[in-house]
Amino acid sequence: HINYGADIIKIAANNSPNNTSLTIDEMKAIVKTAHRYKKKVTAHATNDLAVWEAVSAGVDGIEHGYQIADTTLALMAKKGVALVPTDLSKPLLYQIIDALDNPGDKDAAIKGFQDLLQDRLQRAIKAGVTIVTGSDNYLDFGMPQGEAAKNILVAYEEEGMKPLDILKSSTYLSAKFMGKEDELGIIKEGAFADIIAVKGDIENDFSNTIFNIIFVMKNGEIYVEKE
């Protein structure tokens, strides 16, 4: 992967819903090699054991982390390991429930799942864990991945994250996690001129405003410009 120019190495600490997982020693070897070439490592880890083992092995970030104990969050904060929650907004959760053809109470099922994710996210923020936005929700919603990824931002707001903190996690903090904070996620001389503008009240009407994009610039070239 490094030979092919990868900016970051992603591993699977566990492999849910399959039963296989990497050992701590295997992950340590991967991390040691990646860090030798100044590449960061992030780990797919869905339960607390997988998260704790990956963090203990020295990874730089955790993908998903649906279940994480307070002690593991404290270890993440101490070691500077970022959390990349790939949570789903209510419309996408309803889509999953409908696809499963679940005969039970859909509203109760969705609320229960969202409550778990919200509790985890708020405990992570309280523990001082850096939250980084990522798009790997690894499910097919019949839409472009980028469209599904924008719903992750809505999920963060639904779980009580402040809009400006969501934007920071999606720009500067993501760039900093990858060691590219001088190039990405910031507006300054020498950085990539990747800029969007949205129309609306981003702080008080986030879920509508974030989709109302009126300006897109990529590397200094304007692709979208509306009134």
N, C-alpha and C positions, 0 to 999 in steps of 0.2 A: 504493500500500500504506500509506503514511504517512497519507493522507487517510482511509483506512478503519480507522485505529487500530492498525496493526501495531506490536508491541513490538520486533520485530527484523526485519531484512531478510536473507533468504537468497538467495544467488546460486549459479550453477553454474559454477565455474571451469573444470571440464571436464564432459562430459556422458556419461560411460561408461554403457552400452557404445557409445554413439554417438561420432562423431569430432569433433563441434563443441566449441568452447571459447571463452571470453571472452579478449580480449587484456588485457594488463596495464593499458593506458590506459583501456579500458572499465571495468575493475574499479576503477581509481583514481577515475574519475568517479562511480561508484556510491557508493563509500566516502565521497568528499568530500561528496556530497549527503546521504547518510544521517547522517553525523556533524554536518552543519550543523543537522539537526533532532534531534540527540542520540539517534540510533538506532544500534545496533551492527549490524555486518554479519558474517554467517558464510557460509562458502563450501563447497559440495559439492566435494570434491577427493579423488580416489581414488588418484592416483599422485604421485610425488615432484615432477615438473615442475609439475603443477597446483597442488600445495600451495605450492611455492616461489614461483610467480607470484602466487598469491593473497596470500601473506604479504607479498611485496614490494609489492603494491598497497595494503596497509594494512588488510586485513580483521582482524576481532577474533577470529574463531574458524574452525576447520577441522572440517568434518563428514567422518567416515569415515577418511580418511587411511590407507588400508590399506598403502601403501608410502611411507615417508618416510626420507630419508637423514639421517645424523647432523648434517651441515652445515645441513640445513633445520630440524631440531629445535633446533639451537643458535640459529638465526635466530628461530624461534618463541619460544624462551625469552627472548631478548634483547628482542623487541618485545612480549612479554606476550600472545602469541596462544595461545588455549586450543585443546586438541584434544578433539573429541567422538567417541570411538570407538563405532561401532555394531556391535560384535562379537557373534557368535552363540554360544550355549552348545552343547554337544555334542548334546543331543537335537534341536535345530533344524538343526544341520549334517547329522545323519543323515537328517532329513526332506528336506533339499535333495538329498542324494545319492540317496535312494530315488526322489524325483521325477524325477531325471535318468536313472534306470535305468542307472547306471554299472556296467558289468560288472567293473570292476577291484577292487582291494583297498580297501574302504570305510574300514576302520580306518586304513590308511596314508595315504589321501587326507585324511581329517579331521585326523589328527595333523600332517601336513605343513602344512595351512592354519592350524591353531591355533598351531603353532610360529612361523609367520611373524607372526601377529598378536600373540602373546605377546612376541616379540622386539621388535617395534615399540613396544608399550605400555611395556615395561620400559625401553627406551632413552629413551622420551619422559619417563618419570618421573625417570630418572637425569639427564636433561638439564635438569630443572627446569620442564618444560612443565606447565601446569595442566590437569588432566583433568576434563572436565565430562561428566556423563551426558546422553545424548540418546536419543530413541526412534525415530529415522528409519532403520529397517533396510530400508525400501522393498520388502519381499517379502511375499507373501501366504502365511501359514502356516495359514490356515483357522481362525484364532482372533482374538479382539479385539486391536487394536494394543497396548492396555495390557498384556495378558497376554504378548504377544511382547516388549514392552519390559522386563518384569521379567526375562526370560531374558538380556537384555544385562548385567544386574547379575551374574548367575551366570557369564557368560562372563568378566567382569572377574576374578572370584575364580579361575576355572580358569586364567587367565593370570598368576596370582601377585599380584594386587592385594590389599592387606589389607582385610578387611571394613569396618573403621571408616573407612578412606580411601574405600571405595566409597560408604558412606553420606554422607560429607562431600561427595564429588563430586556426589551425587544431590540434595543439599539446599542447603547454604550456598554452595558454589562455583558451582552452577548459578544460584542467585539473584544472586550477586555478578557473574557474567558478564553478566547482563541488567540490572545496575544496580538490582536490587530487593532487596538484602540486608537492608534495614530492614523489608521486608514479608514475604518468603518465605524458607524454608529455615532459620528461626531461631525459637526460642520466647522471646518477650519482649513486653512491653506495647506495643501499637500495631501489632504484626504480625498477619497473617492467622492465625487459629487453625486451621491445617491440620496435623493430627497423626495418626499411626498408631502402633499398638503391635503388636509381634509376640511370639509365645511361643516360647521356646527359647534356645539359646546362639548368639547372632549372630556371635560371634568364632570359634567352633570348629565350628559347623554352619550356616554361612551359607546354603547353597543350599536347605536345608529350612526354616530359620527364617524367611527373608525371605518365603516364601509362606504362612506360618502367621499370618495377620493376625487379631487378635482385637479390635481397636479402630480405628475410623475416625472422625475429627472433621473436618468441612469448614466453615471459616469460623465456628467456634464451635458448630456443630450436630452432634450425635452421630448417625451413620448405622449404625454397627456396634459392638456391645458384647457380647462373649462372656466366658464364664468363663475 
